[in-house]
């Protein structure tokens, strides 16, 4: 905290105030001289919801039904929230009305809740008006009128708000302010809706043209004369990427929705501080994970994103990337309304293994909601023992938001295939959004990295020259902030395995298939083995988390889902490296279909060289093995 904002700083003279001579201490100071001594308004309370990074949200607006389903909060549209009672808080009058009605004395604000850790006020706790916290959802991407409505490449109006429109930003801010006064948390919907319509579906309205002109003015400065740059871009017969000012327009596709979302997020928090004297969590909702969504995670208190279903291996990258981008904030995957009960079990288990949560839409089937309720009941039993700290990983995969933007999502598709190949090879993958701080794993995967930032390119080069192994899938080129491409990062690596300094690099062509990636992983993994190995019948995915001072947690997810349900994995042998298991010779097994109690079932681990092994019980959909160290 800056000194001027601290308690000590408020008692110091303001900058530029002359110091009083030491010999004239008895002279009375003028009121203006000590104006900085006045105490400021009480600071807003800390965020009380969500308290952890795991939140069980419900799309059902009925609190009793949501609570029975194991939900901790409910999503409420702003139209319904506006008609309900005000949330808990302290409505303060304008500062110009001291002594007005409902104005508490200094320091006499009520506590935010009756929890002892939060009861810091001198009065009783503020009344809690709701059985479950409300997360008020508001869509800030819907156009309010012609001034903020965007247009497609052919000039057709589209029902989406232009993020470059000043009228649109003001309308989105007003909606966000209304939501801040109605709920315990706010969910800003549609943050990437405009971005997902590129390159032809939106981005060619009058406000987009002004934004492009301002971008060109910043580049060319005094040498720029205003003209209709957007018309020159839209009317060209060349391919979109080769048209005039296409690179500048591509940069605005990324920066404009991020800037508009930041403004809405800040106005939400400021309105809650001014009108309710509370800190409020601001979550975001997007479509499938994109470059804009990953960049906005730094500004949000949580993210809800759509999770594709079909191949469970392809769902690994979005889950791991969202967790990497959000840190200790909630990452919630939204499943489609057509999902079946068995698919809910599968993807809820996959999300739990990736340290994330799932959410069903309000129109999901009753069987799907019942399956999610059963999953949440199981998690409530093991969450007190499953405290994911640091994921155990054998390889790191780079997913750069900037590279994904400039490659039109080809980078994310290649990275998803690489993560799937690592999981099938029983290697523990970790997703990195940048390489600041260096690479910790023994293997770095750069898939579809045809436009990574220059800092990440330099870090990857240093890692390889220092003795690390790098798997290259496709081109690896640096790109500056304006989209200009540099020289290859590994020019000496053409195909196959090549030495790079003291390390090695294995290069594969762009679009390499799974067998080729598996062969390259076998070549590069000769220096070490996977830390969790499974052998036997069944398709199990293992995901491990290590707390060096307490225990090792290993999630097992059964991926063998048939039309009529899961095929249980039986007789599977798990081998855990000694450096991961530590000195543990016993483990505890938790599974939804087994009644092991709160302490689980005790399983003996058999030493075998530098590792321990055991035969796992039958795994139906999801299980957890806790190994005390």
SULRA-V115162 format. One record per residue. RES is the residue in one letter. PHI is phi in whole degrees, -180 to 180 (none if undefined). D_FIRST is the distance of its C-alpha to the first C-alpha in Angstrom with 2 decimals. Layout:
res={RES & RES}
phi={PHI & PHI}
d_first={D_FIRST & D_FIRST}
This chain:
res={X & X & X & X & X & X & X & X & X & X & X & X & X & X & X & X & X & X & X & X & X & X & X & X & X & X & X & X & X & X & X & X & X & X & X & X & X & X & X & X & X & X & X & X & X & X & X & X & X & X & X & X & X & X & X & X & X & X & X & X & X & X & X & X & X & X & X & X & X & X & X & X & X & X & X & X & X & X & X & X & X & X & X & X & X & X & X & X & X & X & X & X & X & X & X & X & X & X & X & X & X & X & X & X & X & X & X & X & X & X & X & X & X & X & X & X & X & X & X & X & X & X & X & X & X & X & X & X & X & X & X & X & X & X & X & X & X & X & X & X & X & X & X & X & X & X & X & X & X & X & X & X & X & X & X & X & X & X & X & X & X & X & X & X & X & X & X & X & X & X & X & X & X & X & X & X & X & X & X & X & X & X & X & X & X & X & X & X & X & X & X & X & X & X & X & X & X & X & X & X & X & X & X & X & X & X & X & X & X & X & X & X & X & X & X & X & X & X & X & X & X & X & X & X & X & X & X & X & X & X & X & X & X & X & X & X & X & X & X & X & X & X & X & X & X & X & X & X & X & X & X & X & X & X & X & X & X & X & X & X & X & X & X & X & X & X & X & X & X & X & X & X & X & X & X & X & X & X & X & X & X & X & X & X & X & X & X & X & X & X & X & X & X & X & X & X & X & X & X & X & X & X & X & X & X & X & X & X & X & X & X & X & X & X & X & X & X & X & X & X & X & X & X & X & X & X & X & X & X & X & X & X & X & X & X & X & X & X & X & X & X & X & X & X & X & X & X & X & X & X & X & X & X & X & X & X & X & X & X & X & X & X & X & X & X & X & X & X & X & X & X & X & X & X & X & X & X & X & X & X & X & X & X & X & X & X & X & X & X & X & X & X & X & X & X & X & X & X & X & X & X & X & X & X & X & X & X & X & X & X & X & X & X & X & X & X & X & X & X & X & X & X & X & X & X & X & X & X & X & X & X & X & X & X & X & X & X & X & X & X & X & X & X & X & X & X & X & X & X & X & X & X & X & X & X & X & X & X & X & X & X & X & X & X & X & X & X & X & X & X & X & X & X & X & X & X & X & X & X & X & X & X & X & X & X & X & X & X & X & X & X & X & X & X & X & X & X & X & X & X & X & X & X & X & X & X & X & X & X & X & X & X & X & X & X & X & X & X & X & X & X & X & X & X & X & X & X & X & X & X & X & X & X & X & X & X & X & X & X & X & X & X & X & X & X & X & X & X & X & X & X & X & X & X & X & X & X & X & X & X & X & X & X & X & X & X & X & X & X & X & X & X & X & X & X & X & X & X & X & X & X & X & X & X & X & X & X & X & X & X & X & X & X & X & X & X & X & X & X & X & X & X & X & X & X & X & X & X & X & X & X & X & X & X & X & X & X & X & X & X & X & X & X & X & X & X & X & X & X}
phi={none & -61 & -61 & -66 & -95 & -83 & -65 & -70 & -63 & -73 & -95 & -85 & -62 & -69 & -56 & 91 & -78 & -66 & -75 & -79 & -58 & -67 & -81 & -123 & -74 & -84 & -73 & -76 & -82 & -73 & -58 & -68 & -63 & -112 & -65 & -76 & -79 & -61 & -80 & -82 & -63 & -56 & -71 & -69 & -68 & -70 & -65 & -102 & -146 & -80 & -87 & -130 & -81 & -111 & -130 & -93 & -89 & -133 & -86 & -85 & -79 & -82 & -65 & -64 & -67 & -66 & -67 & -65 & -87 & 82 & -83 & -105 & -161 & -125 & -87 & -127 & -63 & -66 & -64 & -81 & -69 & -67 & -92 & -96 & -70 & -68 & -74 & -64 & 161 & -120 & -71 & -102 & -76 & -60 & -60 & -79 & -121 & -67 & 79 & -72 & -65 & 64 & -98 & -73 & -68 & -62 & 77 & -107 & -71 & -71 & -69 & -71 & -159 & -82 & -64 & -55 & -68 & -107 & -84 & -95 & -80 & -89 & -105 & -67 & -64 & -65 & -65 & -91 & -88 & -132 & -72 & -126 & -61 & -101 & -106 & -79 & -98 & -139 & -90 & -99 & -103 & -82 & -70 & -90 & -177 & -65 & -62 & -111 & -86 & -86 & -131 & -82 & -62 & -86 & 89 & -73 & -67 & -122 & -83 & -144 & -77 & -78 & -70 & -87 & -77 & -66 & -64 & -67 & -66 & -68 & -65 & -66 & -66 & -65 & -63 & -64 & -65 & -62 & -67 & -65 & -91 & -115 & -136 & -82 & -154 & -124 & -115 & -89 & -96 & 75 & -66 & -119 & -64 & -65 & -65 & -73 & -87 & -69 & -97 & -116 & -77 & -163 & 106 & -132 & -92 & -65 & -66 & -64 & -65 & -63 & -64 & -65 & -63 & -65 & -66 & -67 & -65 & -66 & -79 & -95 & 57 & -70 & -86 & -99 & -117 & -59 & -157 & -84 & -70 & -68 & -66 & -65 & -73 & -75 & -90 & -71 & -92 & -74 & -58 & -55 & -74 & -104 & -77 & -60 & 63 & -65 & -68 & -68 & -66 & -63 & -66 & -67 & -57 & -91 & -78 & -67 & -65 & -68 & -65 & -65 & -67 & -59 & -63 & -66 & -65 & -66 & -67 & -63 & -67 & -65 & -66 & -66 & -69 & -73 & -89 & -120 & 58 & -135 & -89 & -127 & -81 & -119 & -103 & -126 & -128 & -132 & -81 & -58 & -56 & -137 & -63 & -64 & -62 & -67 & -68 & -78 & -59 & -68 & -100 & -98 & -97 & 170 & -141 & -111 & -134 & -77 & -105 & -71 & -115 & 145 & -98 & -62 & -66 & -74 & -83 & -66 & -62 & -58 & -66 & -70 & -68 & -63 & -65 & -66 & -76 & -95 & 67 & -99 & -102 & -62 & -120 & -125 & -94 & -96 & -88 & -70 & -69 & -87 & -68 & -89 & -64 & -66 & -67 & -62 & -60 & -66 & -78 & -68 & -66 & -65 & -67 & -63 & -68 & -97 & 65 & -134 & -128 & -125 & -139 & -105 & -68 & -66 & -98 & -70 & -71 & -64 & -66 & -66 & -66 & -65 & -65 & -67 & -62 & -63 & -64 & -68 & -65 & -65 & -66 & -63 & -77 & -99 & -63 & -68 & -99 & -90 & -116 & -61 & -108 & -116 & -67 & -84 & -139 & -106 & -148 & -118 & -114 & -85 & -126 & -89 & -59 & -65 & -65 & -64 & -69 & -73 & -99 & 57 & 71 & -67 & -64 & -68 & -63 & -67 & -66 & -63 & -65 & -67 & -63 & -63 & -66 & -64 & -65 & -69 & -85 & 63 & -101 & -82 & -91 & -129 & -103 & -117 & -88 & -157 & -109 & -66 & 93 & 89 & -104 & -99 & -79 & -84 & -137 & -116 & -111 & -117 & -110 & 60 & -87 & -87 & -164 & -80 & -59 & -62 & -65 & -69 & -63 & -66 & -66 & -65 & -65 & -63 & -63 & -66 & -67 & -86 & 115 & -87 & -103 & -129 & -105 & -104 & -117 & 88 & -72 & -128 & -131 & -82 & -141 & -84 & -67 & -101 & 89 & -85 & -88 & -104 & -79 & -57 & -73 & -125 & -67 & -81 & -99 & -99 & -160 & 79 & -90 & -136 & -75 & -132 & 62 & -92 & -110 & -137 & -139 & -115 & -105 & -123 & -70 & -62 & 82 & -60 & -82 & -59 & -60 & -67 & -66 & -62 & -65 & -66 & -65 & -66 & -65 & -81 & -88 & -66 & -79 & -162 & -121 & -65 & -82 & -128 & -119 & -120 & -141 & 130 & -79 & 108 & -111 & -110 & -108 & -108 & -136 & -117 & -132 & -119 & -112 & -57 & -93 & -125 & -165 & -115 & -110 & -122 & -91 & -120 & -118 & -83 & -96 & -86 & -104 & -102 & -63 & -97 & 133 & -79 & -99 & -58 & -90 & -121 & 68 & -85 & -96 & -108 & -116 & -115 & -61 & -63 & -68 & -89 & -77 & 67 & -94 & -69 & -123 & -146 & -138 & -126 & -107 & -124 & -149 & -63 & -88 & -114 & -103 & -92 & 77 & -72 & -97 & 76 & -99 & -80 & -127 & -85 & -103 & -99 & -64 & -150 & 67 & -96 & -148 & -126 & -144 & -160 & -92 & -76 & -64 & -62 & -111 & -84 & -131 & -153 & -153 & -131 & -114 & -105 & -114 & -64 & -97}
d_first={0.00 & 3.83 & 6.43 & 8.35 & 6.55 & 6.64 & 10.23 & 11.28 & 10.34 & 12.52 & 15.34 & 15.48 & 17.99 & 17.17 & 17.60 & 21.34 & 22.43 & 25.14 & 24.90 & 27.64 & 30.34 & 30.69 & 34.31 & 33.80 & 31.70 & 34.17 & 33.85 & 32.31 & 29.31 & 29.62 & 27.69 & 25.97 & 24.92 & 22.65 & 21.62 & 17.91 & 18.63 & 19.19 & 17.02 & 15.67 & 17.01 & 16.10 & 13.44 & 15.24 & 16.33 & 15.27 & 17.74 & 20.96 & 23.07 & 23.50 & 22.67 & 23.87 & 24.62 & 28.24 & 29.32 & 33.01 & 33.34 & 36.62 & 38.11 & 40.46 & 39.53 & 41.46 & 39.19 & 42.08 & 43.21 & 39.75 & 39.11 & 42.52 & 41.62 & 38.66 & 36.01 & 32.64 & 32.00 & 34.15 & 33.87 & 35.00 & 35.84 & 34.47 & 38.06 & 38.54 & 35.15 & 35.79 & 38.93 & 37.42 & 35.74 & 32.17 & 29.63 & 27.94 & 25.30 & 25.13 & 26.54 & 25.31 & 27.51 & 26.50 & 24.67 & 27.91 & 29.85 & 28.71 & 30.91 & 32.07 & 33.30 & 31.01 & 28.15 & 26.72 & 26.13 & 22.75 & 21.26 & 24.30 & 22.99 & 24.80 & 23.33 & 22.80 & 25.48 & 27.81 & 26.27 & 25.42 & 21.97 & 21.16 & 23.20 & 20.58 & 22.29 & 25.18 & 27.59 & 29.32 & 27.85 & 28.00 & 31.22 & 31.06 & 33.51 & 34.03 & 35.48 & 33.39 & 30.11 & 30.79 & 29.33 & 30.49 & 31.72 & 32.06 & 33.65 & 32.03 & 34.50 & 37.61 & 38.88 & 39.29 & 41.95 & 43.46 & 40.65 & 38.14 & 40.77 & 40.86 & 44.10 & 45.58 & 47.15 & 50.51 & 49.08 & 49.28 & 46.65 & 44.51 & 42.83 & 39.28 & 36.61 & 35.91 & 32.21 & 32.90 & 34.34 & 32.36 & 34.38 & 33.60 & 29.83 & 30.09 & 32.38 & 30.13 & 27.15 & 29.39 & 30.51 & 27.01 & 26.20 & 29.40 & 28.51 & 25.10 & 27.12 & 29.71 & 28.28 & 25.98 & 24.84 & 25.87 & 27.81 & 28.11 & 31.51 & 33.13 & 30.14 & 32.48 & 35.80 & 36.25 & 35.34 & 37.96 & 40.68 & 40.57 & 42.48 & 45.23 & 44.27 & 41.75 & 39.93 & 42.73 & 42.22 & 41.81 & 38.00 & 38.03 & 40.28 & 37.94 & 35.04 & 37.32 & 38.42 & 34.89 & 34.16 & 37.33 & 36.54 & 33.26 & 35.31 & 38.39 & 36.88 & 39.74 & 42.41 & 41.84 & 44.13 & 43.36 & 45.74 & 45.90 & 44.31 & 44.08 & 47.83 & 48.57 & 46.56 & 48.13 & 51.72 & 51.96 & 54.41 & 52.55 & 50.54 & 47.08 & 45.33 & 47.77 & 47.66 & 46.34 & 42.56 & 42.29 & 39.51 & 37.42 & 38.14 & 37.17 & 33.71 & 33.30 & 34.40 & 31.16 & 28.60 & 29.80 & 29.52 & 26.03 & 24.90 & 26.72 & 25.26 & 21.65 & 22.45 & 24.03 & 21.20 & 18.62 & 21.24 & 21.82 & 18.31 & 18.07 & 21.52 & 20.82 & 17.90 & 20.15 & 23.44 & 22.84 & 19.47 & 18.83 & 16.89 & 19.65 & 20.35 & 21.84 & 24.43 & 26.73 & 30.43 & 32.27 & 35.69 & 36.39 & 33.47 & 33.09 & 30.99 & 29.22 & 28.52 & 27.04 & 24.83 & 23.56 & 22.61 & 19.18 & 18.58 & 20.47 & 20.14 & 23.73 & 26.85 & 30.52 & 32.89 & 36.66 & 38.20 & 41.57 & 44.32 & 47.46 & 46.84 & 44.32 & 43.58 & 42.35 & 39.82 & 38.10 & 36.16 & 34.49 & 33.47 & 32.09 & 30.40 & 28.65 & 27.37 & 26.20 & 24.36 & 22.71 & 21.80 & 21.44 & 21.88 & 25.37 & 27.99 & 31.12 & 34.39 & 36.70 & 40.37 & 43.15 & 45.24 & 48.37 & 47.11 & 49.51 & 48.90 & 49.46 & 47.01 & 44.37 & 44.94 & 44.73 & 41.58 & 39.77 & 40.60 & 39.50 & 36.13 & 35.67 & 36.57 & 33.89 & 31.20 & 31.37 & 33.06 & 35.77 & 36.54 & 39.95 & 40.70 & 42.30 & 45.73 & 45.91 & 49.04 & 49.42 & 50.18 & 46.97 & 44.91 & 46.85 & 46.10 & 42.36 & 42.62 & 44.38 & 41.78 & 38.94 & 40.98 & 41.35 & 37.64 & 36.87 & 39.15 & 37.70 & 33.98 & 33.48 & 35.03 & 33.86 & 30.19 & 29.78 & 27.50 & 28.51 & 31.42 & 34.37 & 35.40 & 38.21 & 37.33 & 34.45 & 35.12 & 33.12 & 32.53 & 30.85 & 30.05 & 30.87 & 34.11 & 35.04 & 34.72 & 36.80 & 39.41 & 39.87 & 38.79 & 41.29 & 38.56 & 37.56 & 41.23 & 41.90 & 38.87 & 40.02 & 43.46 & 42.05 & 40.03 & 43.21 & 45.27 & 42.93 & 43.08 & 46.86 & 47.08 & 45.22 & 42.27 & 38.79 & 36.84 & 33.10 & 31.69 & 29.17 & 27.68 & 27.12 & 27.99 & 24.76 & 24.69 & 28.47 & 31.11 & 31.61 & 34.87 & 38.27 & 39.00 & 37.16 & 38.65 & 38.39 & 40.34 & 40.99 & 38.36 & 40.01 & 36.83 & 33.88 & 31.09 & 31.96 & 29.15 & 30.52 & 34.04 & 33.27 & 31.64 & 34.72 & 37.02 & 35.38 & 35.56 & 39.26 & 40.12 & 38.47 & 40.80 & 39.42 & 41.53 & 40.91 & 42.77 & 43.14 & 44.43 & 45.25 & 43.94 & 40.69 & 39.61 & 36.40 & 35.38 & 33.18 & 30.96 & 33.99 & 36.30 & 38.32 & 39.67 & 39.89 & 42.24 & 42.63 & 40.24 & 43.19 & 46.23 & 48.40 & 48.19 & 50.82 & 51.89 & 51.89 & 50.44 & 49.69 & 48.08 & 44.88 & 44.20 & 44.07 & 43.29 & 45.13 & 44.85 & 47.02 & 47.51 & 48.84 & 49.85 & 47.79 & 48.73 & 49.96 & 51.31 & 50.34 & 53.20 & 52.21 & 48.56 & 49.79 & 52.08 & 49.29 & 47.11 & 50.05 & 50.42 & 46.80 & 46.45 & 49.28 & 46.89 & 45.61 & 46.15 & 44.15 & 42.37 & 43.76 & 47.39 & 49.48 & 53.25 & 55.78 & 56.53 & 53.91 & 50.99 & 47.89 & 44.37 & 42.31 & 38.52 & 36.95 & 33.61 & 33.15 & 31.22 & 32.40 & 32.12 & 33.76 & 35.89 & 36.84 & 37.07 & 39.54 & 40.06 & 43.53 & 44.19 & 47.81 & 48.25 & 52.01 & 52.13 & 55.59 & 56.84 & 57.80 & 54.71 & 53.26 & 55.51 & 54.37 & 53.55 & 55.78 & 56.43 & 53.40 & 52.61 & 48.97 & 48.36 & 44.95 & 44.17 & 43.93 & 40.52 & 39.18 & 41.29 & 40.78 & 43.27 & 43.65 & 47.27 & 46.84 & 44.88 & 44.47 & 45.50 & 44.16 & 45.93 & 46.34 & 50.13 & 50.42 & 50.14 & 48.40 & 46.48 & 42.89 & 43.44 & 45.24 & 48.40 & 48.66 & 49.73 & 50.92 & 49.66 & 52.37 & 51.61 & 52.92 & 52.36 & 48.66 & 47.82 & 48.54 & 50.30 & 51.49 & 53.37 & 51.13 & 52.42 & 53.20 & 50.21 & 50.79 & 47.56 & 44.51 & 44.08 & 41.55 & 42.41 & 40.14 & 40.91 & 39.57 & 38.93}
